[in-house]
Structures are given as structure tokens and as C-alpha cells.
Amino acid sequence: MSTRVGTKGQVVIEKPIRDELGVEPGWIAVQRIVGGDRVEVRFYPAEHDRSLRGALAGQIERSIPPDRFDQARQDAWAAVAKHRMTGEQ
């Protein structure tokens, strides 16, 4: 499939692709250049009143049990503060 770029730089994501990915109107499209000659587009659901638990599960490198989250957050803030103050990792 191919699509012509419109006068405002808009490109239509073809319906079969939107359907396969489950993309719906109002979703957020995040774009980035990949390899210098390609564009990657990731789609995220728009705001809603449902839980987002697990929405980014495929994007995280590690998981923290709920009972350790507060401590992990404090540790992360401390690491960032230390890095900013001393340049150490």
C-alpha cells in the first residue's frame, strides 16, 4: 500500500493496518526517526477513565512488586539527585 503525503504533511494510516493494530480515533501517535531513513509510529490509547495497569508492559525492562514500589521510587529519585550533584551513576 502507498499513500501520498498531503499538502500539510499528513499521511493516512490505511484502514487494514489500523484495524490490525486496533488503533481508534483519538489515540496518540508517537513518531521517531529510525535508522536515519525511516519513521516508526507507535500508537497509545487516549485518556480514559479505565485502569492503565499493564498498558506499557511491553515497554518496561523490569517489574517491581506493588509492595516495593514506594522504596523503588525513593531509590530512583536518590540516584537522580546523586547523579545531578556529583555526576556519578
C-alpha positions as CSV (number, residue, x, y, z in Angstrom):
1,M,0.0,0.0,0.0
2,S,1.2,3.5,-0.6
3,T,-0.2,6.9,0.4
4,R,0.5,10.3,-1.0
5,V,1.7,12.9,1.5
6,G,-0.9,15.8,1.8
7,T,-0.1,19.5,1.5
8,K,0.0,19.7,5.3
9,G,2.4,16.8,5.6
10,Q,-0.4,14.4,6.6
11,V,-0.2,10.7,5.9
12,V,-3.2,8.3,6.2
13,I,-2.6,5.1,8.0
14,E,-4.6,2.6,5.9
15,K,-7.7,1.0,7.4
16,P,-6.5,-2.6,7.3
17,I,-3.4,-1.5,9.3
18,R,-5.4,0.5,11.8
19,D,-7.8,-2.5,12.2
20,E,-4.9,-5.0,12.8
21,L,-3.3,-2.7,15.4
22,G,-6.6,-1.8,17.0
23,V,-6.0,1.9,16.6
24,E,-9.0,4.1,17.2
25,P,-9.8,7.8,16.7
26,G,-8.3,9.9,19.4
27,W,-5.3,7.7,20.1
28,I,-1.9,9.3,20.5
29,A,0.6,8.6,17.7
30,V,4.3,8.9,18.8
31,Q,6.7,9.2,15.9
32,R,10.5,8.9,15.8
33,I,13.2,8.6,13.2
34,V,14.7,5.1,13.0
35,G,18.0,4.4,11.1
36,G,18.0,7.8,9.5
37,D,15.7,7.0,6.7
38,R,12.5,5.5,8.3
39,V,9.8,6.7,10.7
40,E,8.4,4.5,13.5
41,V,4.9,5.3,14.7
42,R,3.7,3.9,18.0
43,F,0.0,4.2,19.0
44,Y,-1.2,4.7,22.5
45,P,-4.9,4.9,23.7
46,A,-6.3,8.3,24.5
47,E,-7.1,9.3,28.1
48,H,-10.0,7.4,29.6
49,D,-11.4,6.5,33.0
50,R,-10.3,2.9,32.9
51,S,-7.2,1.5,34.5
52,L,-3.9,1.7,32.6
53,R,-2.4,-1.1,34.5
54,G,-0.4,-3.2,32.1
55,A,-0.7,-0.7,29.1
56,L,3.1,-0.3,28.8
57,A,4.0,-3.8,30.0
58,G,5.8,-4.5,26.7
59,Q,7.9,-1.3,27.1
60,I,9.4,-1.9,30.6
61,E,12.7,-3.6,31.3
62,R,11.9,-4.8,34.8
63,S,8.9,-5.1,37.1
64,I,8.6,-4.0,40.7
65,P,6.2,-5.7,43.0
66,P,3.5,-3.3,44.3
67,D,4.7,-3.6,47.9
68,R,8.2,-2.4,46.9
69,F,7.2,0.4,44.6
70,D,7.5,3.3,47.1
71,Q,11.0,2.2,48.0
72,A,12.0,1.8,44.4
73,R,10.7,5.3,43.6
74,Q,12.6,6.8,46.5
75,D,15.8,4.9,45.4
76,A,15.3,6.3,41.8
77,W,14.9,9.9,43.0
78,A,18.0,9.5,45.2
79,A,20.0,8.1,42.3
80,V,19.0,11.0,40.0
81,A,19.8,13.6,42.7
82,K,23.2,12.0,43.3
83,H,23.9,12.0,39.6
84,R,22.9,15.7,39.2
85,M,25.0,16.7,42.2
86,T,28.1,14.6,41.6
87,G,27.9,13.3,38.1
88,E,28.2,9.7,39.4
89,Q,25.9,7.0,38.2
